[in-house]
Amino acid sequence: MAKETSVEVQIEARTLKLTNLEKVLYPEAGFTKAQVIDYYTRIAPIILPHTRDHPLTLKRYPNGVDAEFFYEKNCPKHRPPWVETATVWSGGNNRDMYYCLCQDVPTLVWLAQIATLEFHTSLSKAKKLPQPCTLVFDLDPGPPATIVECCRIGLMLRDVFKEHGLECCAKTSGSKGLQLYVPLNTAVTYEETKVVSKGLAQMFEEKHPDLVVHKQLKELRKGRVLIDWSQNDQYKTTVNVYSLRARARPTVSTPVSWEEVERCLKSGDPSLLVFDSDQVLARVAKLGDLFDPIIKKKQKLPRSLLEATGGGPALEKMANRRHGTSRGRYPPQKGRTGKMERGEE
């Protein structure tokens, strides 16, 4: 049996114990836990602005990508005392949950040390949970469709947003699909982003039934692209940009330019939009953060787009549906959002 490695490191005045560094977490690629920690350490200046203040769901693979994994919403009780958390009400559990907040490099390294390969963050910040920072589409191809077909739909969606004066950015899921993010960073509700995202998904399905579906039924999805609008929800999390994915290779959810999306569609080659950890680090060194507008750009959701996707009646229906199906989902206090705090150890 190989001798287990263990080392103490100092990061920004925090002491961490790193263990089992030689453990292979990606068997096909021979990618070890040490390499996972190294990737997250090196990408830290770029990923942290995207994780900071966003409640985080951990997707952990303690024995590698070929073994069992689990999602962890409650920040582990054995967390270091300096790891910050966000208090979020869970209607399903009828109690508060304490989500991790990935605020700094020591926290990022600690999360990698406990085999958090994938980082799934809320679209909201902890202090304003009812207000999404972005509107998101997850474009998921139904075989034999690939990310190439997702590129076609992504470009069509981009053009619709452009008609309404909105800019958007694209990233790979790091798995099979493409994701579109519309930066908002202004006063907006999930009811509004849901009405727009669902309305556009339905419109695309009506206009292009051979290309698009908006319902997650497998029998409908063969050869088509699912426009998954349902991630626009206060109680869901989405894979964070620059997160590793648990695939055969250590692929990454990677920002891409619209020129790259167009090139992939034109060539018909899905491999053009697959990037592993080394490639992403090289891209960042050369291109910087292509997802920077998602944090910094402020855009109001235009009334024209709300009206085009159902307007007032659709908003009222969405609000009634939300409150009518969410018994026990909200805490007793009115107007409560999230609360950020230090660890309790």
N, C-alpha and C positions, 0 to 999 in steps of 0.2 A: 504494500500500500504506500502510495506517495506521501511524503511528509507534508503536512499542511503548513502553509505559510501564514504568518501573522506579523503585522507591522503597525506601529503607532506613528501617526503623522500629525503635524501641526498645520492647520489651514486657517488663516485669518484669526489666529489666537485661539482657535478651537482644537482640541485634541480628539482624534478619531482613531479607533482601532480597526484596521482592515484585515479581514481574514479570508482564507480559502481562495487566495488570489489566483492560484493555478487551476481552479475549477473551470472546466470548459462548459460554457453556457450556450454556445452555438456549435454543436458537434460537427456538422457538415463543413463549417468554415474553420473549425479549430479555434474559435474566438473565445477568449477566457474572460473571467470576471475582472481580472486586472485590466484587460483591454476595454471592457465596458466602463470601468471607473475612469480610465484614461480618456476615453472619448468624452464623457460628460464633463470631466475637468477642463478639457481643452475647448469644448463648445460653450462653456459656462458664460462667458461675456455676451454671447449671442442669444442663448436660450433663456437666461434668467429674466430679461425684460419681458418675456412672453409668459413666464410662469408666475412672476411676482404678484402677490395679492389675489391670485385666482385659486379657489378651492381645488384640491388635487386628489384624484382617485389614482391609487397605485395599482399597477398590474405587475404582479411579482412572479418570478420564475426561479425559485430557489434551486431547482435541479436542472435548469436549462430549458431551452425552447421545445424540446421533444418530450418533456415530462409535464406533470400537472402544474397548473398555474392558478392564481386566485386574484380577484379584485379586492382591494382594501380601501374602504372609504374612511373609516375611523383611523386616524393617525395612530400607529402602534404605541401601546402604552410604554414600551421600553425605549421610546425615543429619547434623545438627549434633551436636557432641560431647556436648551436654547432654540430648539425647533419650534417655530411659531405654528399656531393652528387657527382655524376659522370655525366658529360655532354656527352650524347650519341645522335648521329644523328638518327632521325627517318625518313626513306624514305616515309613510309605510311602517316605520318603527315607533311612531308616536313619541319621539324623544329627540333631544339634540344629538347631532353627530359632530365629531371634532375632526375636520379635514386637515391634512397637512397643508402648509403653505411653503412652497419652495422659493425662499427669499434670497438665498445667498449660496456661495460656493460650498461651505461646510455642509449645509443641508442637502445640496445636490449630491455631493459625494457620499453622504450617509445613506441617501436613498438608493444610490447605485450599489453601495455595500450590502444592503439587504435585498439585492437582486430585483430592484424595481427596474425592469427593462423599459416598460412603456409608461409614459406620463400622460394621463388623461385629465384635462383641466376644464373647469366651468367657463362658459362664455362671459360670465359676470365676474366682477371683483367682489371680494368678501363683504365689503362695507355697503355695497349696493346690489344685492343679489337679484332684486326684481328687474334690474336694468342691464340688458345685454350690451356688451361692448361691440359686438359684431353680429352680422347675419351670415349664416353658414349653409352651404349645400355640400352634401357628401354624394359624389357621383360614383356609383358602384356598378361595374359591368356584370351582366349575367352571361356566362359562357355560352357561345364561343366569343362574345364581345370581350374586348380588352380595354386598357386605358386609352387606346387610340380612339375608340368610340366615345369615351368620356371626354376626350379633347374636343371632339366635334360639338358636343352638348355644352361644354364649358365655354367655348368661344361664342356660341349662340346666346348663352346667359350673359356673358360679358357685354355683348352688344345691346341686350335689353337694358341692362343697368346703365350703360353709356347713354342711351336714349333719354334716360331720366336723370342724367347728370351725376351718376355715381361711378366711382372707380372701385375696382375689386382686384384681388390678388389670388393666385393659384398656388397650390402645393400638392405634391403627391401624398397619398395616404401612407406611403411606405409599404403598402400591401398591394392591392390590385387597382385601386381607383385614384380619382382626382378630387380635390376639395377646393371649393371657392369660398373666399372670405370677403365680405363687404365691411370695411371698417366704418363704424358709426361714432362711438365715443362721445355721444350726445344723449340727451334725454329721450329715451324710447322704451317701450315695454315689449315683453315677450309676446303679448297678444298681437302687437303690430308686426313684429318680425315673423311670427307664425302665419299671419294672414298673407303677407307678401310671399313668403317662401312656399307655402302650400298652394297659394293661388297660381304662382308661376309654374310650379311642378304640374299642376292640373292642366294649365293652358298648354304647356309643352306636350303633354300626353295627348291632348285633343288634336293639336296641330301635327304632331309627329308620332302617331301610334305605333309605327314600325320601328321607331328609334328609342322611345322613352316610356317608362312606367313611373307612377308615383306611389304605388302601393307595394308593400314588402311581401308580396306573395310570390313564392319561387316559381310557380307554374306560369306566371305572367312575364317573368324576367329573362327567359332564354333569348340570347342575342340582343337584348335591349339594355339600356342604361337606366338604373333606378336613380331618380332624383330624390334623394333622402332629405326631406325638409325637417324631419322630426327632431333633429338635434337642437333646434332652436327652442330650448326648453330649460327653465330654471333648474330643473332637477336632473339634467343629464350632463355628462362630460364628453369631451371630444379629444381625440389624440392630439397632443400638443405639437406644434411645429418643432422640428429638430429632435423629436423623440425617436429613439430606436424602435424597431418593430420586431416582434418575435417570429421571424421568418427563417428560412434555412440559412440565409446570409444576414448579417447585421445591417439590414436596410434601414433607411431613415425617412421620416416624413419631411420632405424637402421642398422649400419654396422654389418655384420655377417661373421664368419670365413667360410672357405671352408669346414671344417669338419662339421659345422652346416648345410651347404647346402647339403652335402652328406647324413647327417642323415635324413634331411627332405625328400629327394628323396627316401631313403631306407624305411622309415617308412610309406610314403604316407600320412603323417599328416600335413596339411597346418598350423595348429595352432602352430606348433613348431617355426614358423617364424613370429609370431605376438607379438609385444612388445608395452606396453603402457608406459606412461611417468615415472611412478615409477620403472618399470622394467628396463628401459634404464638408469636411474640414478644409479641403483644398478649394472648394467652391467659395466658402466663406472668406478664405484668405484673399481670393481673387475678386469676388463680387460684393463682399459685405453681406448685410442682411437684407435679402429681397423682400422679407416680410415686415420690414420696419414701418411701412405705412399703416399696417394693422394696429400698431400701438399709437402712432402719432397723428394720423389723419382724422379730422373730425368732419363727419358728414351727417346731415339730417336726412331721415327717411322721408323722401318727398311725398307730398299729398297725391301727386299724380300717379305714383306707383301704388299707393294704398287704394286709390279709386279704381285703378286698372285691375286690381286683384280682389275686388269685392267691396271695398270701402266700408262705410259705417255698418251696414247690415252684417258683413262678414266679421267685423270686429266684435259686434254685440254677440253674435253666435259663438265666436271663439271664447269670449269672456264667460258666457253662460255655460258653455261646455266644460270649461276649466273648473268653475266653481261648483257645477252640478255633479262632477265626478271625482271630487277631491275631499270627501269627508275625512276629517281627521288629518288632513295633509298640512294644515297650517297651525302654528302655535297660538295660544290664547291671546297673546298681546297683539294689538293692531299696529301696523306700520313697522313691524320688526324686520330688520335685514340680517346681516351677518355681524359677527363680532370677532375681532382678531385678538389673539392672546399668545403669551409665551407658554411653553410646556409647563406641566403641572408637577413634574417630579421635584 
